Amino acid sequence: MSVSDNIKQELALKLSQLEELKKSLPSYKDRQCGVFKHNDSVELWERIEELEEEIENLKKQGG
């Protein structure tokens, strides 16, 4: 398996994980306007941000 294939698989996995986390937060849609009214877990938001960074890095690696 090539490096490119590995990156694609890892990217798909991380995107899937990110979507699952987003679905678990009712206020995700409010993020764009900076409203946090739903008492979301800080740990979940930190994990979402980590996944978003990892996804960006994988996209850069994949070209």
CYANA upper distance limits for C-alpha pairs under 8 A (distance plus 0.5 A):
  1 MET  CA      5 ASP  CA      6.79
  1 MET  CA      6 ASN  CA      7.48
  2 SER  CA      6 ASN  CA      6.88
  3 VAL  CA      7 ILE  CA      6.69
  4 SER  CA      8 LYS  CA      6.70
  4 SER  CA     62 GLY  CA      6.78
  5 ASP  CA      9 GLN  CA      6.68
  6 ASN  CA     10 GLU  CA      6.61
  7 ILE  CA     11 LEU  CA      6.44
  7 ILE  CA     58 LEU  CA      6.94
  7 ILE  CA     61 GLN  CA      8.09
  7 ILE  CA     62 GLY  CA      6.91
  8 LYS  CA     12 ALA  CA      6.63
  8 LYS  CA     62 GLY  CA      7.87
  9 GLN  CA     13 LEU  CA      6.74
 10 GLU  CA     14 LYS  CA      6.68
 10 GLU  CA     58 LEU  CA      8.42
 11 LEU  CA     15 LEU  CA      6.58
 11 LEU  CA     55 ILE  CA      6.62
 11 LEU  CA     58 LEU  CA      6.75
 11 LEU  CA     59 LYS  CA      8.02
 12 ALA  CA     16 SER  CA      6.67
 13 LEU  CA     17 GLN  CA      6.73
 14 LYS  CA     18 LEU  CA      6.55
 14 LYS  CA     51 LEU  CA      6.99
 14 LYS  CA     54 GLU  CA      8.27
 14 LYS  CA     55 ILE  CA      7.07
 15 LEU  CA     19 GLU  CA      6.72
 15 LEU  CA     51 LEU  CA      8.41
 15 LEU  CA     55 ILE  CA      7.61
 16 SER  CA     20 GLU  CA      6.85
 17 GLN  CA     21 LEU  CA      6.83
 17 GLN  CA     51 LEU  CA      8.45
 18 LEU  CA     22 LYS  CA      6.66
 18 LEU  CA     48 ILE  CA      6.72
 18 LEU  CA     51 LEU  CA      6.84
 18 LEU  CA     52 GLU  CA      7.99
 19 GLU  CA     23 LYS  CA      6.69
 20 GLU  CA     24 SER  CA      6.99
 21 LEU  CA     25 LEU  CA      7.27
 21 LEU  CA     44 LEU  CA      7.70
 21 LEU  CA     48 ILE  CA      7.30
 22 LYS  CA     26 PRO  CA      8.43
 22 LYS  CA     28 TYR  CA      6.66
 22 LYS  CA     48 ILE  CA      8.09
 23 LYS  CA     28 TYR  CA      8.43
 25 LEU  CA     40 ASP  CA      7.16
 26 PRO  CA     38 HIS  CA      7.65
 27 SER  CA     31 ARG  CA      7.42
 27 SER  CA     36 PHE  CA      7.21
 27 SER  CA     37 LYS  CA      7.82
 27 SER  CA     38 HIS  CA      6.56
 27 SER  CA     40 ASP  CA      7.88
 30 ASP  CA     34 GLY  CA      6.84
 30 ASP  CA     35 VAL  CA      5.89
 30 ASP  CA     36 PHE  CA      7.32
 31 ARG  CA     35 VAL  CA      6.63
 31 ARG  CA     36 PHE  CA      7.66
 36 PHE  CA     40 ASP  CA      7.93
 40 ASP  CA     44 LEU  CA      8.01
 40 ASP  CA     45 TRP  CA      8.08
 41 SER  CA     45 TRP  CA      7.03
 42 VAL  CA     46 GLU  CA      6.63
 43 GLU  CA     47 ARG  CA      6.68
 44 LEU  CA     48 ILE  CA      6.66
 45 TRP  CA     49 GLU  CA      6.70
 46 GLU  CA     50 GLU  CA      6.66
 47 ARG  CA     51 LEU  CA      6.62
 48 ILE  CA     52 GLU  CA      6.65
 49 GLU  CA     53 GLU  CA      6.76
 50 GLU  CA     54 GLU  CA      6.68
 51 LEU  CA     55 ILE  CA      6.50
 52 GLU  CA     56 GLU  CA      6.72
 53 GLU  CA     57 ASN  CA      6.74
 54 GLU  CA     58 LEU  CA      6.66
 55 ILE  CA     59 LYS  CA      6.63
 56 GLU  CA     60 LYS  CA      6.78
 57 ASN  CA     61 GLN  CA      6.74
 58 LEU  CA     62 GLY  CA      6.53
 59 LYS  CA     63 GLY  CA      6.87
